[in-house]
């Protein structure tokens, strides 16, 4: 199931969460990333499990879904999921499974903490990127929610 990450450091730039790290920071981080190669249907994590790390999709597709909300999404190459688990070991809100044969990189929380001790500025930049992405998604949800509200009906 695992593979040597074998991803060129320059390729890490395609992940938006890692794009603002310096080349040197990406080199350090690349050495710490765990590579996974999984078959279609392989579960990466399940709702309710303790979060253990951030997943990056190198090749293939991963389907993420919530039984609580019914929401689902497919993540392809260049995508990442599970970022909150770098700082919060609480239960996962979603389930993730490969929808086709996939190659992934995983940044475990323990690895991120070591990285933060060695490269605090780079770790801060990664956390800033996570917050920016979260804020962007939150704005999209709010805009969608506002579009559903008809002020003529008195919806609030």
Number of C-alpha atoms within 10 A of each C-alpha: 9 12 13 12 19 10 14 11 16 12 13 21 17 13 16 16 23 22 17 16 21 13 15 11 18 21 15 15 21 20 12 18 21 17 22 20 19 21 15 14 14 17 16 15 17 18 16 12 14 15 23 23 22 19 23 27 22 24 17 19 21 31 19 23 19 16 11 9 9 8 10 14 11 14 19 18 17 17 19 20 16 20 23 19 20 19 15 14 14 13 14 20 18 21 18 24 21 25 20 16 15 21 23 27 25 21 22 18 20 13 16 21 15 13 18 15 10 13 15 13 14 20 21 13 17 21 18 14 18 17 15 13 15 14 12 12 12 12 12 12 12 12 11 11 11 13 10 11 12 10 10 6 7 7 9 9
